């Protein structure tokens, strides 16, 4: 606690509330990002399956996922706009000095956001209004615009971690900006691919988890089976890929940001044959309490041999490195992320083994219970990944060039605390509305499916997204007026 008190005493009073507000809004927004980035691909994949196999269940799933995708996108507009405003309002020192260098990434993200909004609108409008394959082809660019948006954001973040593409004039201001170098920094490749696969993993496991819960509750129809299988297969295939990408990203941090790597692994002094600590807590004197100590493993993981030298936190002055508390936070976030990733590999292997032997899902409640938890676990890893990236860079907002305390606004701390309370209330209302809308959609769809089953049809297979709806049966709403809206070619259910 004494180190925290000393740290706060040497920083502007508005720094803490500014960081808390940015951390809260980023932590909330990042929960939506996997669905904005990966749900379009999963939806288009299911849509293609439905058209290629003439499968009305797959088409119905794709249509319903597109509705969820649109609601999520609308919520993402709100949270993303707040974040973009906070960059300028809370960190004017960074944006004023460095905006011309790395701001292009935000511009790319804005254009991608605009294109994605247009494509989502066309996609939603196209159900029942466009020819099936024409509709699908118009949806194909959606995943690419989502990936382009992620490209812009990660290029900006990777630049903050490994800034380049400029020269400093005598006053310390950046000049002679090289846009290509500013975008494609040493950390861009490892960070971008690690992030993208993480988004697909998370979206796949979360969507599959919804149908896993339905399966556990006794809904063993084809609708739930297909809704589980496609996104879970995507996530299971990418899980071992993510293991190697994560290892590559960690090694890139070791080479390009050695002090951050020291915080991730709780390395106090530069040395060889460095042990690995699984969890544990770093103290101000360099000692580590708790956790599991594995001799020499950190050096092996960093350089494939025990003699690999690992830079310690004390290699730089205390003012240029994370505090022991920050290092412990980074270390725990990194270890939680790695632990969950390892467990997900076991789940993916379980799924692959059963599928290879039986060409069917593992009909086991334990498997579906684990699959239902996998989505929530992935959301935790997404949060931990950003904690590792952002807290591990402290005290720098632009690594080795500008401290967070130099970038913060001069607005009074009390005003920022007040704004934080307002943002928390706003986000509570926004996310509450999002959950309410999604749950209402789920209830409406379930009632429609149960009604179809009661009429003697085969559940959700009866209401396909293309062509006119079926004629209502005698006694149903709209029959007295010749079908009413039931025979229209448009409208979403």
N, C-alpha and C positions, 0 to 999 in steps of 0.2 A: 504493500500500500504506500510505503514511503516513496518508492520510485515513481508511482503514479502521481503522487502529490507534487513531487519535484518537477515532473514533466508538465503538469498542468500549470504550475506557477510560472514556467518559462514560455508559455504560449499565449496568444491573444485570447481574451475571454470569449469571443465569438467563435473560436475554433471548435470547441466541443459541441455546441448546438448545431453548427453547420455540418459537422461530420455525422452527428446523430441523424439529422434530417436526411442527408444524402444516403446514409446507410439504410435507413428505413425504406425510403422510396425505391432504392435499387433492389433491396431484398424482396419487396413486394412485386416489383415489375418483373424480376427475373423468373418468378413463378409462372408467368404467362408466356415467356419467350419460347420454351420448348414447343408449345402448341402453335405459336405464330410461325416458327421456323419449320417444324416437321409435320404438323397435322395436314398441311396442304398436300405433301407428298403421299402420306398414308391414305388420304382421301382419294387422290387421283389414282393411286395403285388399286384401291378397292373398286373404284369406278371402272377402271380398265378391265378388271377381272369380271365384273358384271356384264360388260358389253361383249367381251371375247367369248364368255361361256353362256351368254344369254341367261344370266343368273339374276332373277329379280330380288333375291335377298341381298346380294352384294350391292345392287343398285340402290336399294332402300337404305342400307347402311351408309353408303357414300353420300346419299342425299341428306341424311340426318347429321352426319359428321360435318357436312358443309354448313349446316345451320349453326352448329356449335362453333365452328371455325369463324363464322361471321360475328357471333356474339363476342367471342374472345378477342377478335380483332378490334371491335368497338371499344372494349375495355382497355385494350393495349394502347389505343390512341390517347386515352385519358392519362394513363400512367406514364407513357412515353413522353407526352407533351410536358408533364410536370418535371420529368427528369431533364429534358432539354432546357427548360427555363432555369432549373437549379444550377446548371453548369455556368450560366452567365451571371445569375444573381448571387450565388454562394461563393463562386471561385473566379471573380473577375480578374484577379492577378494572372491566372493561368491563361484564360481565354484572351485577355488583352495582349499578352506578350507572345503566346505560342499559337494562337488561333490560326494565323496564316500558314503555319507549318502543317499542323495535323487536322485542321478543320475540314479538309476535303472528305475525310471519312464520314463525318456527320452529313455532309451534302449528299454523298452517295446513299447513305441510309435514308435520307428524306425522300429522294427520288424513288428508291425502291419501295418505300412505304406508300407513296402515292400510286405507283403502278400496281402494287398488291391490292390496294383499295379498289381500283378500277376493275381488276381481274376478278376479285371476289364478287363484286356486284354483277358482273357479266355471268359468272358461274351460277350464282343464285338465281338470276333471272332466266337462265337457260333451261332449267328443269321444266319439262313439258312444253317448252316453246321452241327449242332448237332440235335439229336432227341429232340423234344420239352421238354419233362419232364426231360430228362438228362440235357439239357441246364439249366432248372430252378433249378435243384438240385445243379448244380455247382455254381449257383449264391447265394444259401442260405447262405453260410459262409460270404458273403460280409458285411451284417449288423453287424455281430459279430466282424469282424476285425475292422470295423469303431468304434464300441463300445470299443474294446480293445485299440485302439489308444487314445480315450478320457480317458480311464482308466489311461494310463500312464501319460498323461499331468495333469490330475486332481490330481493324487497321488502326483506329484511333487509340484503343487501349494498348495494343502492342507497341505503338509509338511511345506512349507514356512509360512503358517498361524498358524499352531500348530505343531512346530517341536518336534520330539521325536525319540526314537530308538537309542540313543547314550549316551555316557558318556564323559565328558570333562576331559582331562588330565591337569596336573599343568600348562601347557602353553596355555590352552584354546582351544586345538584342539580336535575334536571329535574322540573318539576311541570306541571299543567294539560295533560296529554297529549291531543293530537288524533289519534286513531287513523287517520282517513282521510288526513290530511296525512303522518303517519309512514309509511304504506304507499306512497302515491302521491307519491313525492318527484320532483324534477326529473329525476333520472337513471333513474327506474324504467322509463318507457316505452322509451327507446332501449336500455337495458341488457337488458330482458326480451325484446324482439323480436329483438334481435341474438343473444342467447343461444339462444332457442328455435330459430331458423332454423339456427344453427350446430349444434345437436344433431341436427336432421333431416338436415342435410347430412352430418354425420359418420356417423350410423347408416346412411344410404342408401349412401354410398360404401364403408363397411366391409363391409356385407352384400353389395353388388354385387361388391366385390373378391374375396370368397370364391369366387364363381361365375366371376369372370374368371380366377382361377388354374386352376379346373377346366377352363375353356375352353382355356386355354393348354396344358393337359396332355392335350388331345385329347377331352375329354368334350363333344361338340357335340350333345347330345340336347336335347330340349325342356325337360327339367327344369332344366338349367343355363341355358338361354337365358331362360326365364321368371324364374328366380331372380335373374338379373342384371338383366333389363329393368325390372322394376317398381321396385325400390329405386333403381336408377341414374336412372331417369326422374324420380322424386321429387326426388333430389338435384340433377339437372341443371336442373330447372325453378326450384329455389330458389337456385341459385348466383348468377345475376345479381341476384336480389332481395337476397341477402345483401350484395352489393357496395354497394348503395345504403343498406342498413341500417347497414353498417359505417361508411360515410361519415357518416351521420347521427349515429351514436353518437360518433364522433370529434369531430364539430362540437359535440355536447352537452358533451363534456369540455372543449373549447376555451372554451365559454361559462360552464360551471359549476365547472370545476376547472382554471383556467388554469395552475397550477403543475404539475399532472400532465401537462397537454398539453405544457408546456415540456420535461418529462423525456422524453415520448414522441418529441419532435422535436428534442431536443438544442438547445434555444434558451437561450442563456446570458443575453443582455441583451434587454430589451424594445425592440422596434424594428419598423419597417415594412420591406417588401421583403425579408423574411426568406427565406433559401435553405432548400431541403429537402436533408437528408443521408440518403442511402440507406446504412444501416449506419454505420460510423464509431465512434469512441470519444471520449468527453468526458473532458478532463483538469481538474484542480483549478483551473487558471488560466483556464478557459473556452475553451481551444483544442480543436479537434476534429481527430483524426488518422485517416487512412484513410477509406473510404467514398467515395461519389459525391456531389458537390455539384451541385445544380441550382438556379441563381439564381432567387430570388423565388417559387419554387413553394410554399413553406410558407405564405406569406401568401395566395397564390391559393387553396390548398386550404382554408384556414381561413375566409376571407371572400370568396372569389370575385374578389378584385382584389389587385394587388401592394401597394396602399397600406394593406392591413389590418394593424393593429398586433397583434403577437403578444407576449404577456407572457413574459418570460424568467425563468429560475430565480433570478436575483439580485434580482428584485422583492420577495422576502421574505428574511428572515434565513436564514443557513445552517442554523440549527437547525430551521427550519420547512419544509425542502425535502428532496427526495431527495439523497443524496450523488452525486458524479460517477459512481461505480461503479454505484449503483442506477439512475441515469438511463440509463447505457449499457445495463444489463440490460433496462430497460423499452423502450428504443429498439430494441434488437435483437429483442425479442419482438414488438413491434408491426410491425416491418418484415418479419419472417419470416411473420407472419400475413397481412399485406397481399400479400406476394409469392406465397404459396401460393394465396390467394384469386384473384389475377389469373390464375394458371396454370390453376386449375380452371374459370374462365370460358372459356378457350380449349378445354378438354376438353369442356365442355358444348356449346359452339358446334359443335365437330367432330361430336359425337353428333347434335345437332339437324339439321345440314346433311345428313348421310348419311341420317338417318331421313326427312327431308322429300323427298329425291330418290328413295330406294329403298324406303321403308317397311320397313326392316330394320336390323339392327345393322351397324355397320361391321365387316366381316369382315377385320380387319387385326390382326396380332399386336401392332403398335405401340400400337394403340388399347387393346387388352385389357391390355397391359403397363402403360400409363399408368393405366388404370382400377384395376388391382390395387394400384398405388402410391397412388392417391388416398385410400383409406381411412386408410392410415398417415399420410399428409400431413395429413389432417383432424384426427387425434388430436394431432398436433404443434401445429396451430393452436389447438385447445382449451386445451392447456397454455399456449401463449403468450398467449391471451386472459386467462387468470386471472393470469398473471405481470404483464401490463400493468395489470390492475385493482388488484391488491393491492400490488405493489411501487411502482407509481406514486403510491400514496396516502401512502407513507412521508414523515415519521415518524409519521403519524397513524393510529390505529386507528378513531377517529371523527373525520372530517375537520374540522380546526380546533377540536376540542373536547377530545380526549383522545389523548395520545401512546401508542404501543405500550409504551414503557417504563413508563408509569403504570398500564397494565392488566395487566402480567405478574404471575404468581404469585410468592409469596415462598419457594416451595419451593427447596431447595438445588439448584444447577446440576448437581451430580454425580448426584442422583436423576433429574433430567430426562434427562440423557445416557443413563443406564441404561435408562430407560423407552423412549427412542428406539431403542436396540438391540433391546429386546424387541418393539417395534412393527414394526421392519424384519423381524425373524425371523417374526413372526406374519403379516405381509402377504405375505412370500415364500411361506409355506405356503398361505395362502388363495388367492392368485392362481395358484400352482402347481396346487392342487386344481381351481380353476375351469378352467384350460386342460386338465388331464387329463380332466375330465368331458366337456367339449365335444369334445375329440378322440376320446374313447371313443364318444360319441354319433355323431360323424361316421363313424367306422369301422363301427359297427353298421349305420347306415343304408346305407352303401356296400355292405356285404356283403349286406344284404337286397335292394338293387336289383340287384346282380349275380346273386343267386340267382333273382330273378324273371326276369331276362333269360335265364338258362340254361334255365329251364323253358319257354321259348318265349313268355313274356308280353312286354309292351312296357315293360320297365323299371319305374320307380316309379309309372307310371300305374295299376298293378294294385291297389295297397293303398290304397283310399280311406278317409278318416277316418270316414265315416258308414255305418251299417248293419253287419250281421255280417261278419266276415272270410270270405274264400272257404274252401271245404272243402279240407283238405290232400290233395295227390295221393298215390297209393300209394307207399309207400317213404319218405315224409316223416315227420318227428317228429310224434307225436300221432295218426297215422292208425290205429294199432292199437287205440287207445282211443276211437275214434269222433270224433276231432278234438280232444279235450282243450280247452285254452284257446284253440285256433285259432278256435272258433266262438262264443266269448263276445262279448257286446256291449260289453264295456269293456276297459280296459287300453290303455296307450300302447306303441307299438313303439319 
